[in-house]
Amino acid sequence: MIQASRARQLSPIAHLGDATLRLVGDTGAMFLFFVESFGRIFRSWGQFVKTVRQIYFIGVKSVSVITLISLFTGMVIGLQMYYALAKFGADGFLGAAVSLSLVRELGPVLTAIMITGRAGSSMTAEIGVMRISEQIDALRVMDINPIGYLVSPKLAASIICFPILTAFFDLVGMLGGYLTGVLLLGGNSGVYWYRVSAYLKMNDITGGFIKSLVFGVVVCTVCCYMGYYTHTRRDAVGPEGVSQATTAGVVTSCVLILLSDYILTSLLF
């Protein structure tokens, strides 16, 4: 009786300890997964063709959704910033406010989140289905490293595509701010672009690109890891396990994007 009571008292602590150990273990395993994936990018020229295919899937096919989101994001920022700055007689600084908001924060973060929803979920589902259908085991039987064959091209493509799509997001977003702040609300066109060039510094652009690189690595590593180890999940197996892994990959990626964004902002700016 006393032992049962003591076990009930220790139960919350035991659950917390178990969750902490699993978190530390998963973090370490994910890091090793990334190291092996990155190392196998340069193993053979055959990776080049697979990387180009992934660049088309991750990058080119994301252009349309990135264009749409960035245009309306810039328009909303331009609209809100104009009214806020006009209250203080500083509406001439609209270009600086829009460009800095996009390049420093919204561009890298929203680009990463949109690619996570479009391409990251697909990565997890694809690799997860291959895992439960034993195709990954078949690759091992044929002496083909599954991580190098499946994950490394996706990682290389993410490292290439994320900064390019982020730059595209920033440019279209600035155009959206111009549409609302200048063409719709009557701001001065020359002043808008002058403020953009005067206040947007190289360290702002560099910081945005560093963020996008980190986000690309985070999204690809997390999504591929979740799919690759679908068979080890405790909550579900089979097709349901793939769906749970896909959800976990997207949610975890988005959380880590925001967490790493805060850390990088503290270090870079």
Phi, psi and omega per residue, in radians:
M1 nan -0.787 3.137
I2 -1.153 -0.698 3.137
Q3 -1.130 -0.689 3.124
A4 -1.138 -0.717 3.110
S5 -1.123 -0.725 3.135
R6 -1.166 -0.630 3.115
A7 -1.135 -0.680 3.109
R8 -1.146 -0.643 3.127
Q9 -1.179 -0.633 -3.121
L10 -1.458 -0.167 -3.061
S11 -1.004 -0.842 3.119
P12 -1.048 -0.672 3.117
I13 -1.160 -0.708 3.129
A14 -1.120 -0.721 3.116
H15 -1.131 -0.711 3.108
L16 -1.112 -0.747 3.115
G17 -1.128 -0.699 3.125
D18 -1.131 -0.735 3.126
A19 -1.143 -0.683 3.127
T20 -1.136 -0.768 3.128
L21 -1.102 -0.695 3.117
R22 -1.168 -0.659 3.112
L23 -1.116 -0.789 3.130
V24 -1.136 -0.733 3.122
G25 -1.114 -0.765 3.122
D26 -1.144 -0.663 3.112
T27 -1.106 -0.791 3.108
G28 -1.125 -0.753 3.130
A29 -1.121 -0.674 3.122
M30 -1.148 -0.668 3.110
F31 -1.138 -0.778 3.101
L32 -1.117 -0.632 3.077
F33 -1.063 -0.759 3.108
F34 -1.135 -0.770 -3.112
V35 -1.040 -0.794 3.127
E36 -1.162 -0.715 3.134
S37 -1.096 -0.782 -3.124
F38 -1.165 -0.693 -3.130
G39 -1.139 -0.520 -3.103
R40 -1.514 0.003 3.074
I41 -1.115 -0.606 -2.995
F42 -1.792 0.284 -3.052
R43 -1.327 -0.586 -3.062
S44 -2.669 2.761 3.097
W45 -1.224 -0.329 3.115
G46 -1.111 -0.371 3.111
Q47 -1.175 -0.439 -3.068
F48 -1.092 -0.807 -3.112
V49 -1.120 -0.754 3.128
K50 -1.170 -0.595 3.103
T51 -1.167 -0.696 3.108
V52 -1.076 -0.709 3.094
R53 -1.089 -0.707 3.125
Q54 -1.234 -0.563 3.063
I55 -1.088 -0.705 3.100
Y56 -1.121 -0.747 -3.101
F57 -1.231 -0.842 -3.064
I58 -1.362 -0.734 -3.024
G59 -1.574 -1.076 -3.024
V60 -1.104 -0.761 -3.104
K61 -1.270 -0.176 3.100
S62 -1.653 -0.116 -3.048
V63 -1.074 -0.742 -3.066
S64 -1.106 -0.820 -3.124
V65 -1.225 -0.610 3.085
I66 -1.137 -0.715 3.116
T67 -1.064 -0.811 -3.113
L68 -1.106 -0.861 -3.103
I69 -1.142 -0.757 -3.096
S70 -1.167 -0.664 3.139
L71 -1.090 -0.847 -3.116
F72 -1.266 -0.538 3.050
T73 -1.104 -0.810 3.106
G74 -1.103 -0.659 3.126
M75 -1.151 -0.720 3.120
V76 -1.163 -0.768 3.114
I77 -1.078 -0.769 3.121
G78 -1.051 -0.705 -3.134
L79 -1.162 -0.849 -3.103
Q80 -1.202 -0.757 -3.118
M81 -1.145 -0.639 -3.125
Y82 -1.071 -0.850 -3.134
Y83 -1.152 -0.641 3.136
A84 -1.194 -0.776 -3.117
L85 -1.263 -0.547 -3.125
A86 -1.132 -0.503 3.116
K87 -1.107 -0.457 -3.135
F88 -1.870 0.173 -3.127
G89 1.189 0.474 -3.077
A90 -2.085 0.507 -3.112
D91 -1.123 -0.264 3.078
G92 -1.204 -0.277 3.125
F93 -1.599 0.255 -3.112
L94 -1.042 -0.767 -3.132
G95 -1.030 -0.728 3.124
A96 -1.146 -0.738 -3.113
A97 -1.130 -0.777 -3.118
V98 -1.151 -0.841 -3.068
S99 -1.136 -0.762 -3.136
L100 -1.173 -0.677 3.110
S101 -1.088 -0.714 -3.106
L102 -1.291 -0.870 -3.016
V103 -1.211 -0.692 -3.084
R104 -1.365 -0.734 -2.961
E105 -2.178 -1.141 -2.932
L106 -1.148 -0.637 -3.134
G107 -1.036 -1.050 3.139
P108 -1.071 -0.721 -3.049
V109 -1.218 -0.889 -3.106
L110 -1.175 -0.627 3.073
T111 -1.068 -0.816 -3.134
A112 -1.100 -0.724 -3.127
I113 -1.159 -0.716 3.131
M114 -1.158 -0.716 3.107
I115 -1.176 -0.607 3.077
T116 -1.044 -0.811 -3.133
G117 -1.172 -0.599 -3.072
R118 -1.559 -0.871 -3.052
A119 -1.770 -0.627 -3.107
G120 -1.097 -0.742 3.102
S121 -1.093 -0.645 3.118
S122 -1.164 -0.686 3.093
M123 -1.027 -0.838 -3.115
T124 -1.086 -0.813 -3.103
A125 -1.133 -0.733 -3.126
E126 -1.067 -0.892 -3.108
I127 -1.218 -0.606 3.106
G128 -1.112 -0.737 3.092
V129 -1.131 -0.685 3.101
M130 -1.129 -0.584 3.129
R131 -1.204 -0.861 -3.067
I132 -1.282 -0.371 3.080
S133 -1.608 0.142 3.041
E134 1.156 0.358 3.071
Q135 -1.245 -0.571 3.098
I136 -1.175 -0.669 3.063
D137 -1.125 -0.626 3.099
A138 -1.132 -0.635 3.081
L139 -1.090 -0.703 3.119
R140 -1.148 -0.667 3.102
V141 -1.080 -0.632 3.120
M142 -1.454 0.173 3.116
D143 1.087 0.641 3.054
I144 -1.953 2.165 3.140
N145 -1.202 2.069 -3.072
P146 -1.125 -0.632 -3.124
I147 -1.172 -0.785 3.109
G148 -1.149 -0.583 -3.090
Y149 -1.397 -0.658 -3.021
L150 -1.781 -0.715 -2.952
V151 -1.645 -0.756 -3.047
S152 -0.997 -0.783 3.085
P153 -1.079 -0.630 3.093
K154 -1.155 -0.699 3.129
L155 -1.155 -0.774 3.115
A156 -1.088 -0.740 3.125
A157 -1.137 -0.661 3.116
S158 -1.132 -0.733 3.130
I159 -1.090 -0.591 3.132
I160 -1.387 -0.756 -2.959
C161 -1.379 -0.657 -3.044
F162 -1.031 -0.846 3.109
P163 -1.113 -0.658 -3.135
I164 -1.146 -0.796 3.129
L165 -1.170 -0.567 3.079
T166 -1.138 -0.769 3.092
A167 -1.075 -0.708 3.111
F168 -1.126 -0.718 3.089
F169 -1.036 -0.798 -3.120
D170 -1.066 -0.786 -3.102
L171 -1.131 -0.821 -3.136
V172 -1.160 -0.645 3.098
G173 -1.095 -0.710 3.073
M174 -1.108 -0.659 3.075
L175 -1.123 -0.675 3.088
G176 -1.115 -0.701 3.059
G177 -1.117 -0.609 3.083
Y178 -1.152 -0.697 -3.114
L179 -1.078 -0.766 -3.114
T180 -1.435 -0.773 -3.054
G181 -1.268 -0.563 -3.070
V182 -1.839 -0.992 -3.053
L183 -1.285 -0.628 -3.090
L184 -1.539 -0.779 -3.038
L185 -1.732 -0.090 3.024
G186 1.513 0.395 3.072
G187 -1.230 2.966 -3.116
N188 -1.478 2.179 -3.085
S189 -1.126 -0.821 -3.119
G190 -1.100 -0.717 3.128
V191 -1.130 -0.677 -3.132
Y192 -1.016 -0.925 -3.080
W193 -1.277 -0.498 3.079
Y194 -1.137 -0.773 3.129
R195 -1.108 -0.627 3.096
V196 -1.057 -0.873 -3.101
S197 -1.236 -0.523 -3.073
A198 -1.375 -0.619 -3.009
Y199 -1.802 -0.261 3.131
L200 -1.536 1.916 -3.068
K201 -1.733 2.885 -3.111
M202 -1.126 -0.601 3.136
N203 -1.176 -0.488 3.043
D204 -1.153 -0.786 3.140
I205 -1.157 -0.767 3.128
T206 -1.082 -0.738 3.115
G207 -1.083 -0.693 3.090
G208 -1.111 -0.684 3.116
F209 -1.210 -0.665 3.080
I210 -1.084 -0.742 3.085
K211 -1.037 -0.788 -3.100
S212 -1.116 -0.645 3.088
L213 -1.112 -0.792 3.126
V214 -1.104 -0.743 3.127
F215 -1.102 -0.682 3.114
G216 -1.074 -0.761 3.109
V217 -1.134 -0.750 -3.121
V218 -1.100 -0.877 -3.074
V219 -1.092 -0.849 -3.107
C220 -1.140 -0.763 -3.115
T221 -1.112 -0.833 -3.095
V222 -1.134 -0.839 -3.082
C223 -1.138 -0.760 3.124
C224 -1.194 -0.645 3.115
Y225 -1.107 -0.766 3.127
M226 -1.083 -0.704 3.119
G227 -1.249 -0.686 -3.077
Y228 -1.151 -0.595 -3.117
Y229 -1.898 0.570 3.082
T230 -1.005 -0.652 -3.050
H231 -1.208 -0.208 -3.128
T232 -1.707 0.055 -3.105
R233 -1.183 2.558 -3.124
R234 -1.616 -0.388 -3.004
D235 -1.504 -0.420 -3.080
A236 -2.831 2.814 3.104
V237 -2.309 2.883 3.076
G238 1.177 -2.566 -3.138
P239 -1.013 -0.642 3.097
E240 -1.131 -0.616 3.080
G241 -1.111 -0.651 3.098
V242 -1.124 -0.751 3.129
S243 -1.128 -0.712 3.112
Q244 -1.169 -0.681 3.117
A245 -1.146 -0.673 3.119
T246 -1.118 -0.797 3.094
T247 -1.066 -0.787 -3.139
A248 -1.113 -0.668 3.128
G249 -1.103 -0.786 -3.121
V250 -1.182 -0.819 -3.106
V251 -1.130 -0.808 -3.140
T252 -1.090 -0.710 3.121
S253 -1.083 -0.777 -3.130
C254 -1.116 -0.715 3.112
V255 -1.124 -0.769 -3.134
L256 -1.207 -0.525 3.057
I257 -1.075 -0.833 -3.133
L258 -1.190 -0.670 3.118
L259 -1.139 -0.849 3.136
S260 -1.171 -0.523 3.085
D261 -1.103 -0.764 3.112
Y262 -1.088 -0.784 -3.115
I263 -1.117 -0.803 -3.117
L264 -1.166 -0.647 3.091
T265 -1.085 -0.704 3.126
S266 -1.135 -0.580 -3.080
L267 -1.515 -0.601 -2.981
L268 -1.619 -0.536 -3.015
F269 -2.037 nan nan
